Amino acid sequence: MVTIGVLVRVDPTQEPETEARLGVLEGVQLIPLEEPHTLGAVIQAEDLDEAHERLVTQVQTLPGVLCAWPLHTELASTPPSHN
């Protein structure tokens, strides 16, 4: 499992719509921040490639998103199975 913390800047004229669009994306959890026109997002995926794909094709390209910076990545390793 991979978790990426992302800082998302949104267009102030589209903020409510953008927040709603982000809120329904699979694997994306929003975190309200005090900074105006800025949201935190946590992206979770099975692996780093899937998390990156979700960031660049779903979050960064969403109407109203000005930019999205990945700030933290956590790679959870699964111990190998010994069958």
C-alpha positions as CSV (number, residue, x, y, z in Angstrom):
1,M,0.0,0.0,0.0
2,V,1.2,3.5,-0.9
3,T,0.0,6.7,0.7
4,I,0.8,10.1,-0.8
5,G,0.1,13.4,1.0
6,V,-0.6,16.2,-1.5
7,L,-1.1,19.9,-1.3
8,V,-3.7,21.1,-3.8
9,R,-4.2,24.7,-4.8
10,V,-7.6,25.4,-6.3
11,D,-9.0,28.2,-8.4
12,P,-10.9,30.5,-5.9
13,T,-13.7,31.0,-8.5
14,Q,-14.3,27.2,-8.7
15,E,-13.5,26.1,-5.1
16,P,-16.8,24.5,-4.1
17,E,-17.1,22.6,-7.3
18,T,-13.5,21.5,-7.3
19,E,-13.7,20.3,-3.7
20,A,-16.8,18.3,-4.6
21,R,-15.1,16.7,-7.7
22,L,-12.0,15.8,-5.6
23,G,-14.2,14.4,-2.8
24,V,-15.7,11.7,-5.1
25,L,-12.4,10.4,-6.5
26,E,-11.6,6.8,-5.6
27,G,-8.7,6.5,-3.2
28,V,-8.6,10.2,-2.4
29,Q,-9.4,11.6,1.0
30,L,-9.6,15.4,1.5
31,I,-8.2,17.3,4.5
32,P,-9.4,20.8,5.1
33,L,-6.6,23.3,5.6
34,E,-6.6,26.9,7.0
35,E,-4.8,28.4,4.0
36,P,-7.4,29.9,1.6
37,H,-7.9,28.1,-1.7
38,T,-5.8,25.1,-0.5
39,L,-6.7,21.6,0.3
40,G,-4.8,18.6,1.6
41,A,-5.4,15.3,-0.1
42,V,-4.3,11.8,0.9
43,I,-4.0,9.4,-2.1
44,Q,-3.9,5.7,-1.4
45,A,-3.1,3.0,-3.9
46,E,-1.8,-0.5,-4.2
47,D,1.6,0.6,-5.5
48,L,3.7,3.7,-6.3
49,D,2.8,3.6,-10.1
50,E,-0.9,3.5,-9.4
51,A,-0.6,6.4,-6.9
52,H,1.4,8.5,-9.4
53,E,-1.1,7.7,-12.1
54,R,-4.0,8.8,-9.9
55,L,-2.2,12.0,-9.0
56,V,-1.3,13.1,-12.6
57,T,-4.4,11.8,-14.4
58,Q,-7.2,12.4,-11.9
59,V,-6.1,15.1,-9.4
60,Q,-3.8,17.4,-11.4
61,T,-6.1,17.4,-14.4
62,L,-9.3,18.1,-12.6
63,P,-11.0,21.4,-13.6
64,G,-10.3,24.0,-10.9
65,V,-7.1,22.4,-9.7
66,L,-4.3,24.9,-10.3
67,C,-1.5,22.6,-9.1
68,A,-1.0,19.6,-6.8
69,W,2.3,19.0,-5.0
70,P,3.1,15.6,-3.5
71,L,4.7,16.4,-0.1
72,H,5.0,13.0,1.5
73,T,5.1,9.4,0.4
74,E,4.7,6.4,2.6
75,L,5.5,3.0,1.2
76,A,4.1,0.2,3.3
77,S,5.9,-3.0,2.6
78,T,4.3,-6.4,3.0
79,P,6.5,-9.1,4.3
80,P,7.1,-11.9,1.8
81,S,4.9,-15.0,2.2
82,H,6.7,-18.2,3.1
83,N,4.4,-21.0,1.9
